[in-house]
Amino acid sequence: MATGRSICLANSPMPYLRPMHVSTFLHDRFLEFGRDLNVDPNKPLLRAGEVAKYVYLIQSGAVRLCVRNAEGGETNVQFFFEGDMVSSLESLVGGSPSDFDLITMEACQLRVLGRDAVLAMVQSDAALLSQLLAITQQRLVDYISLYASAIGQTPAQRYQTMLATQPDKLARIPLHILASYLGVTPVHLSRIRRKMRAGPE
């Protein structure tokens, strides 16, 4: 995977809408060493090409992970909600530029840990390092699952699965952003939704 790997915690068959919560261990680190940050919707937390300086715990709100092509067009890759921890781990730890943008999708209340604090804790706390390594491994599994889903299912099938498993979170994703994630136009996604509401012919 590229250097902009995002990080989050959970166990769910649908990695793009994971119902995840950080462990008590990590949550305590955010409470002890982090600071509160309120961010308006549609604001970047990290831009591609930048080195990640922070790890964010979402207390309320939603964030999206996306990549941009040479013309500036976005493809949304993943979504994060309350209880998720997000950053570009390889960028944060290795100092390499991120390949992804992290952008708030809603107004967010965040708890923030700075890069220096995270690196200091990793160096002194073997348990934290072990958890971060486990997160990295889980992210590889998630992205393989996402890739397989994109190849093996139609956009309508992917939308139907998301609707069946995480309807509340799905309802929070704007139409044009969800369409980008599914690889279709907003008009096409509207047709998919109308057809599903109408039921089988």
C-alpha positions in Angstrom: 0.0 0.0 0.0 1.1 3.6 -0.6 2.6 5.8 2.1 -0.6 7.5 3.1 -2.2 4.6 5.0 -5.0 5.8 7.3 -5.4 4.2 10.6 -8.5 3.2 12.6 -9.7 0.5 14.9 -12.5 -2.0 14.8 -13.8 -5.4 13.7 -16.4 -5.3 11.0 -17.1 -6.9 7.6 -17.6 -3.5 6.0 -14.3 -1.6 6.4 -15.5 1.5 4.7 -18.2 2.1 7.4 -16.5 0.4 10.3 -18.4 0.7 13.7 -15.1 1.2 15.5 -14.0 2.4 18.9 -10.4 2.9 20.1 -9.3 0.6 22.9 -9.3 1.9 26.5 -5.5 2.0 26.4 -5.4 4.4 23.4 -8.4 6.4 24.6 -6.6 7.1 27.9 -3.6 8.3 26.0 -5.8 10.8 24.0 -7.3 12.0 27.3 -4.0 12.4 29.1 -1.9 13.9 26.3 -4.3 15.2 23.7 -6.1 18.5 23.2 -9.6 19.4 22.0 -10.1 20.8 18.5 -13.3 21.8 16.8 -13.3 21.8 13.0 -15.9 23.1 10.5 -17.2 20.8 7.7 -15.2 20.4 4.5 -11.9 21.4 6.1 -8.6 19.5 5.5 -7.0 17.7 8.4 -4.2 16.5 6.1 -3.4 17.2 2.5 -1.6 14.8 0.1 2.1 15.8 -0.1 2.1 17.0 3.5 3.8 15.1 6.4 1.2 14.1 9.0 1.7 16.0 12.2 -1.3 14.8 14.2 -3.5 11.8 15.1 -7.2 12.5 15.6 -9.8 10.8 17.7 -13.3 11.7 16.4 -15.5 12.5 19.4 -18.3 13.7 17.1 -18.7 14.2 13.4 -17.4 12.4 10.3 -14.2 12.5 8.2 -13.5 11.2 4.7 -10.3 9.8 3.1 -9.8 10.7 -0.5 -7.2 10.8 -3.3 -6.9 13.3 -6.1 -5.9 12.8 -9.7 -3.8 15.1 -11.8 -6.8 17.2 -12.8 -7.8 17.6 -9.1 -10.7 15.2 -9.2 -11.4 13.3 -6.0 -12.0 9.7 -5.4 -13.3 8.9 -1.9 -11.8 5.8 -0.3 -13.1 5.5 3.2 -15.2 7.2 5.9 -14.7 7.6 9.6 -17.1 8.4 12.4 -17.4 8.8 16.2 -14.8 6.8 18.1 -12.5 6.3 15.1 -8.8 7.3 15.3 -7.5 8.6 12.0 -4.2 9.8 10.6 -1.5 8.8 8.0 0.5 6.4 10.2 3.4 5.9 7.9 3.7 9.6 7.2 3.4 10.4 10.9 6.0 7.9 12.1 8.3 7.8 9.0 8.1 11.4 8.0 7.1 10.7 4.4 4.5 12.7 2.5 0.9 11.4 2.6 -0.7 10.2 -0.6 -4.2 10.9 0.8 -6.3 13.8 1.9 -8.3 13.7 5.2 -11.2 16.1 5.1 -14.0 16.7 7.6 -17.4 15.7 6.2 -19.3 17.2 9.1 -18.5 19.6 11.9 -16.1 17.7 14.1 -15.1 17.6 17.7 -11.7 16.0 17.8 -9.1 15.0 20.4 -5.7 15.6 18.9 -2.3 14.1 19.6 0.8 15.7 18.1 3.5 13.8 16.2 6.2 14.5 18.8 4.0 13.1 21.6 3.1 10.0 19.6 6.8 9.3 18.7 7.9 9.8 22.3 5.2 7.4 23.6 6.1 4.8 20.9 9.7 4.9 21.9 8.9 4.5 25.6 5.8 2.3 25.5 6.1 -1.2 23.9 2.3 -1.7 24.3 1.5 1.3 22.3 3.9 0.3 19.5 2.3 -3.2 19.5 -1.1 -1.7 19.0 0.0 0.7 16.2 1.6 -2.3 14.4 -1.6 -4.2 14.8 -3.6 -1.3 13.4 -1.3 -1.1 10.4 -1.8 -4.8 9.7 -5.5 -4.5 10.0 -5.5 -1.6 7.5 -3.8 -3.8 4.9 -6.6 -6.4 5.3 -9.2 -3.6 5.0 -7.8 -2.2 1.8 -7.5 -5.7 0.2 -11.2 -6.1 1.1 -12.1 -2.8 -0.4 -10.2 -3.6 -3.6 -11.9 -7.0 -3.9 -15.3 -5.4 -3.3 -14.7 -2.8 -6.0 -13.7 -5.5 -8.5 -16.2 -8.3 -7.5 -19.3 -6.2 -7.0 -21.3 -3.7 -9.0 -21.9 -0.2 -7.6 -25.5 -1.2 -6.9 -24.4 -4.3 -5.0 -21.9 -2.3 -2.9 -24.5 0.3 -2.1 -27.0 -2.4 -1.1 -24.5 -4.0 1.2 -23.7 -0.7 2.9 -27.4 0.1 3.2 -28.0 -3.3 4.8 -25.2 -3.1 7.3 -24.7 0.6 8.3 -27.8 2.5 7.2 -27.4 5.3 9.8 -23.9 6.1 8.8 -24.6 5.7 5.1 -27.3 8.4 5.5 -24.7 10.9 6.7 -22.6 10.7 3.5 -23.5 13.3 0.9 -24.7 12.0 -2.4 -21.8 13.3 -4.5 -19.2 12.0 -2.0 -20.8 8.5 -1.9 -21.1 8.5 -5.7 -17.4 9.2 -5.9 -16.7 6.3 -3.5 -18.8 3.9 -5.6 -17.2 5.1 -8.9 -20.4 6.4 -10.4 -21.9 9.9 -11.1 -24.5 11.3 -8.6 -27.1 10.9 -11.3 -26.3 7.2 -11.6 -26.4 6.8 -7.8 -29.8 8.5 -7.7 -31.1 6.0 -10.2 -29.7 3.1 -8.1 -31.5 4.4 -5.0 -34.8 5.0 -6.8 -34.7 1.5 -8.2 -34.0 0.0 -4.7 -36.9 2.0 -3.2 -39.2 0.8 -5.9 -38.3 -2.8 -5.3 -38.2 -5.7 -7.8 -40.2 -5.3 -10.9 
